[in-house]
Amino acid sequence: MIDSQLDKKKILQQVSFGKRIAEEESSELAGYFVETDQWERIIGGEVDIVYGAKGTGKSAIYSLMLQKEDYLLDCGTVITSAERPQGAPAFKSLESHDDISERELGNLWKLYFLSLLGMVFRDYGIDNSGAKLVIKQLEKAGLMQRKFSLSRLLSSSLDYVKRLAAWEAAETELKYDPAGNVTGVVGRIVFKEPDSYQADQGFHSIDELLDDANNALDNYGYDVWILLDRLDVAFAENMALESKALRALFKVYLDFAAYKNIVLKIFIRDDIWERIVADGFREASHITRSLTIDWDSTGLMNLVIRRFLSNNVIVDLYDCNIAEILSDIIKQQDLYYSAFPDQVDVGQKKGTSFDWMLSRIRDGNGIHAPRELIHLLEEAKRAEIDRIEVGDLDISGVRLFSEKSFKTAHEEVSRERLNKTIFAEYSDMKKWILELSEQKTEQFLKTLSELWSVSEDEALSIANRLIEIGFFQKRESKGEASYWVPFIYRPALDMVQGKAS
């Protein structure tokens, strides 16, 4: 029993639902995480490509895989990250290279991955003939670093690719210096099969060296998983480059199917993948070792309760047997409704407070992102503390949260989602969205055309784009389409419930 507002405030101040961003709570993730069938398939090596909407947990899985480094090594798998988990992405430097071709990007990915493999050979003491050859060729090309840095490694790889491409374009036959190197390019790595003279001079194609690397690993009984995450951040400012770079990456992924001991593990937003294939991508049908992260209400309830139970003050307050609760969804729901209100909109005939939360974080594509749910709970906690401090609260048993705080929290989540996701990523849509401020939440083609002062054809084009990014949900009634704004965006725009006329 909570005896006073002061007691409730002290308890709430000790409660945390965690951080919304996986990179900011990597050390705590293992305590929250449930090893689902999806996780078992990923960590077991059955899945290479993980799709998911923003905030659905891709980076959480990526971070946990990095934490499982020792476990995976015991299983014969070395993991190495091709991108920084935090901070400026290594691939951000590519944004200034608009002129780079998809072919050059494919060569860059391969050379970069080969360089990472060279670092693995050095760090893990793999020194058979295949590994020695790979390291030797990388050293000649200036791609083996004494002090490892992903950014420097990428920069060196890019420089090598660009210089070799320039010479291939300028010369019918490549010119060589007295040491047998291509003039202006240090090293003997080429991106097509070497001719007889090049072979005699010790040149090796990138594919040949990758094959040597694979054989070196096979002889040692090791696999290497190369992990790629944060690709949405790496190319955020240049969608044209993003499309070229990621198309090239997935083609390289398919090429790597020839190397059973070298595997790319790619974590990518599903909307970015859809952009890549929108203009046609024949290779897409060959990408089968994949899964899409999705969340239902049971999974989200379990997520909330796991984070709730990570607080000792909650375990003590509700006298929780953690193992029992986590093994029974009914007991999880019972604990939830001990601490949270039954409903947010009191007096409704149906709809629990948990249903209300899910409806308030769902976007137009029907996606419930755990990131938004965690944000809503953290904001509700802050709102509850604020209410206690001004005396605007009734004590009711051992419930920690009241209806009012959820509504306050929803307003903050709405503002952040609109400003930091929609406007930040789709700035071209900001003008049209802002025109919906203080308007009705359900619009029609005619009302949108009038509101935006455009033709109905143009309004349809804009509306379809807003559907794609999850701002609108399209509905059909009596043969007429309407465009409905989900709850998650309404408070930020001060929208009014109802149909536009």
N, C-alpha and C positions, 0 to 999 in steps of 0.2 A: 504494500500500500504506500502511495505517495502522500505524505501528510501536509505538505505545504507547497506554495509556488516556488519557494526557495529550493526545496528538495528537487522539484521537477526541473528547475533551471540547472542545478548542479549535474543532474543526470544527463540532460540533453547536451550540456557542454562537453561531456565525456563521450558522447555517441558520434561515430563517424560511419558513413556509408561508403567511404573511399573516394578516390579521385575519378573524375570522368575519363581522363586520358591514361591509357594503360602504361605509357612510358613514365608517368609520374608516380606510379605505385607498383613498380615491378617487384619489389621485395615483398609486398603484401599479397600479390595476386595468388600465390600458391594456396594461401589460406582460404580464399574465396572460391577458388575455381573447382568446378565439378567436372570429373573426367567422363564426359559423355562419349557416346559411340563415335561422334564426329572427331573428338579429340583422339580417341584410340586409333581411328583410321589414319589420322594425320601423323601421330607420333609413331605408329606402326609402319609407316612408309607406303601406305596404300594411296595417299592423296598428295598431289604436287601443287595444284592450283586451288587456292581458297578465295572464293568470291564472297562479298558481303557489302551491304550498304554502310555508309559512314556511321561509326559509333556502335556497330553490332558485335565487335569483339575480335576482329582480325589481328589487331596489334597486340591484344591480350594473349592470343595463342602464340603469336610470334615471340613475345617476351618470355612466355613460359617455356618455349622450345629452347631459347638461349639459356634459361635456368637449368634445363635438363641436360646440359652439355656433358657432365660426367656420366650420367645414366646412359646417354646415347653412345658415348665413347666405349663404355663397357659392352655395349651391344655391337660394336664394330663400326659405328658411324661418327665421323667428325663433322661438326657443323661450323660454318663460317658465315658471317653476315656480309652481304655485298653493299649494305647501306647503313648509315648511322642510325641507331635506335632513337637518338635525340639530337637536337641542334640542327644546324643547316645541313640539308642532305648533300651527300657527295655529288650527286648527279645534277644539283642546282647549277653548277658551272656550265653545263651543256646549253643552257638557255641562250647564251650569246652566240651559238653556232647554228643559226637558222639555215645556213647553206648546206649543212651536212645531209647526205643522202641516206635513204633507208639501207642501202647496201653497206655504206660506211658504218652506220650504226650497228648493223649485224656484225661486222668485223670488230667493232669496238667492244661489243658485249663479249664476243669470244675471247679477244685478247685480254680483256679485264678479268674474265673468269679464269683463264689460264694463269694469269698473274696471281690471283688468289690461291690457286692450286699450288703454285710454286712456293708461296708463303706457308701453306699447310705442310708441304714436303719438308721445308726447312725447320718449321717449328716442331713437327712431330718426328723428326729424325728419319724420314723415309728417304733412303739413299741408294736404292737399286738403280740399275742402268737407265730405266725409263725416266725415273725422277731426276737423275743426274743430267740427262739430256735436256729435259724441260728447263731445269734451273740454269744450265749453261746458256741456252738460247735466250732465256729471259734476261740473264745478266748482260749478254752482248747487246740486247735491245735497251738496256737501261731500265728494266722493269722489276728488278729485285731490290727492294729497299732494305737498308740496315735498320732504319727507324720507320715502322709501318704506319701508314696513313692512307685511308681510303681515298681521300681527296687527291693526294699526290699521286697515288697509283692510277686513279682515273685520268688525271691530267697527263701523266706520262703515256698512258695507253692511247689517249685521244691524239696527242701530238704525234705519236708513231703512225697511227692510222692515217691522219691527215697528210703527213709528209710522204708516206708511201703511195697514197692515192694520187697526190700531185705528180709524183714522178711517173706513175703508171699512165696518167692522162697525158703527160707532156712528151713521153718518149715512146717510139714504136718498139724499141728494144731498150731495156734498162741499162744504164751506164754504171760501171763499177770502179771503185778506187783500187789502188794497188793491193789492199788487204782483201779484196774480193767482196766488199760491202757495196750495196747500192749507193751511188753517189748521193750524199745529203741525208742518208738514212743509216743510222748505226744499228746493226743487227741483221740476222738472217732469217727472220720470220716473214713469210709472205702469205697472202690470202687466197691464192689459187695454187694448184699443183705446180711445183717448180719445173722449169724446163731442164734439159739434160745438163746444160752448163751450170745452172743454179744448183742442181742436185750434186754435181761434182764439187762445187764450192761449199757444200754443207748447208744449203738453204733447206728449210722445212716449212711446209704449209701449216697453217694454224690447226686444220683438222687432223693432220698427222701428229702434231704435238699433243693435241687433246687425246688422241688414241693412245699415245705413249703414256700420258698421265693416267688414263684409265687403267692401262695394263700395270702400271706401277702400283696403283692402289689395289688392284685385284691380287697381285703377288703378295701384298702385305695383308690381305684380308680386310681391307678398310673400304668403306664408302665415304664420300664427301657430299654433304647437303649444303648447297649455297642458297642462303635465305635472302629474299628481297621483299621489303615492305616499304611503306611511305612513298610509293610511286606517285600518288596523287599530289604530294607536296613537292616532289622533285621537279615536276614539269608544270606546276600550277599556273605559271605566267605565260605559257606558250602551248596552246592546245594543238597547234599544227605539229610542233616538235614532239609533243606527248604522243600523238597518234603514230608518227613515224617510229619513234623510239620503242614504243610498246609493241607495235606490229613486228618490228625487228626482233624484239626480245622473245616473243612467242614463237617466231620462226626458229630462233636459236634453241629455244626449249625443245622443239620437235626434233631438231638436229641432234640434240643431246640424248635422244632416245637410243642412239647407237652406243652410248657409253653407260653400261649398267652400273658402274661404280661412281658416276658423277651425276648428281640430280639437282635440278633447280627447283626450289620451293618458293612459289610466288604468291603473295597476298595482295589482292587487288580489289578495288571497289567495283561492284557490279555495273554501276552507271558508266564508269570509265571503260570497262570491257565492252559494253553495248555501243559506245561511241566508236571503239576500234573496229567493230564488225559491221557498223551501220552501212559503210560504203562497199561492203563485200570483203570477206576474208576466208578464202577457200580452205585454209588450213584449220579453221575453227573446229570442223567436224572431227579432226584427229585428236583434239584435246579432250581426253576422257577421264583422266585421273584427277578429278576435281570434285568439289562440293561447294554448296552455297550455305553460308551461315544464316539461319533463320531462328526466330524466337516465338514461342507460343506463350500463353498466359501462365501455364504451369512452370515453364522454364524461367520466366521472369519472376514469378513468386519465389521460386527456389533461390534465384540470384539475390533477391531482396533479403530473404531470411538468412542466407549464408553471411551476407555482409552485416546484418543486424546482430547475429550471434558472434561475430568477431569482436564484439565489445564486451569485456568482462562485466561491466556495470549492468548490461542487459541480462546476461546469464544469471547474475545474482538476483536482480530485481524480480525476474519471472521464474526463478528456480528451475532453470532449463537443463534437461538432459540432451546435450547437443546431438549425440549419435541417434537417439530415438527420434528427435524432431526431424533431422535431415533424412531419415529413412522413411518418413511418412508424410505425404503431401497434406493430409488432413490436419496433422499436428502443426505443420508449417502455417496453414491457414488460421488455425486456432491462435497461434502465437501472434500472427499479424493482427488479427482483430482484437487481441488483448491490448495492443499498443496503439492501434490506429482506429479511426472512427469507422462505424459500419457503412455510412454513406457520407458523401461530401455535400451533395444537394439534398438536404434532409427533406423527407416527405415524398420523395420519388417512389413510385410503386415498385420499381426494380432498379437494379444497378448498385453495386457495392462501391466502396471507396477505391478498391483496387481496379475495378472496371473503369471507374472515372479517371484514374491516373493513366491507364493504358489508352483511353480515348483521347486524353490531352497530349500525349506524346506521339500519337500515330500520325504519320504524314499522308499525303495524297496517294502514295503507292502502297499504303497499308502496312508500312514498316514501323515496328516498335523498336527503337534503338535503346539498348541498355544505357548508353551514355546519357540520354535525355532523362531516363527514369532515375538514375543516380543523381543527376542534377536537380530534379524535382524534389527528391527526398532531402537532399542537403539544404535546398532553399526552404523547404517546409520546416526543417529543424531551426534554421535561423529565424524564420518568421515567428515560430512558436516562442523562441527565447525573447524576441523583441516584444511580443505581446505580454509575456510575463513581466518584463521590465517596466511596462507602463500600466500594469495591473489589469489588462484586458483579457482575463482568462478565468474560467471556472475549473476547479480541480474535480476530476471525475475518476475515482478509483485509481487504477494503474495505467490508464491510457496516457500516452505521452503526447499525442497529436490531436488537434481539433480541426474541424472542417475549415474554419476561416484561414488557417495557415496554408492549407493546400491551394486555396484560390490565390492567395498572395504569391505563393511559389510559382504557380502556373504563369503568372504575368511575367516574372523574371525569366523563366525558361523560354517563353515565347519571344521575348525581346532578344535574348542571346541567340536563339536558333535563327531568327530572321536576319539579324545583323552579322553574325559571325559564320553562318553557313550559307544561307541563300544569297545575301548581298555580297558576301566576300567571294563566293565562288561563281556566282552568276550575275555579275554587275550589270550585264546588258539587260537584265530583267527588272532591275530596281525601279526604273521609271514607271513601268506598267503596274508593278505591285503597289507602289506608293499611291497611285491613282485610286486604289481600292480602299484607302483609309476612310474610316467612318461610313463605308458603304455596306450594303446587305451581304450576307455570307454566301448566298446562292445567286449566281449570275447566269445570264443567257447570252447567246451570241449577239443579239440585238442590243442588249444593255451594255455589254462590253464595248461594242462598236461605238456607241454614243459616249460612253465614259472616257474612252481612249481617243476619241475623235479620229477614228480610222475606218476604213471599209470593213465590211463583215468578213471578207476574205482575209484581210490582214489581221483582224481580231482573231479569226480561227487559227492562223499561224502562230500568233503569240500565245493563245490559250493552249494549243498543243504543246508548245515548248514548256509552259508552266505545268502541264500535266507530267511531262517527262521528268522534271526536277522535283516533283512531289508537292508542289504548291497548290495545285488544283486537283480535285478528284472529279472525274467526269461521271455524270449520272444521266440516265435516260428515263423519261416518263412520257407516256402517250406519244411516242415518236419524236419527242423534242429533247435535245441535249441541254443539260445545265452544267454549270461549273461551280463546284462546291469547295469552299475554303476550309481545310481541317482546323480543328480547335487549336492546334499548336501554334498557328500563326495569327489567330484572331485578336488576342489582347494587345499584341504589339502594334496592330493597325487600328485598334479601337473599332472593330467591325460590329455590325448590328445583326443579330440573329434574324433570319427570314429571307424571303425571295425578293429579288429586285423586280420592279415593275416598269 
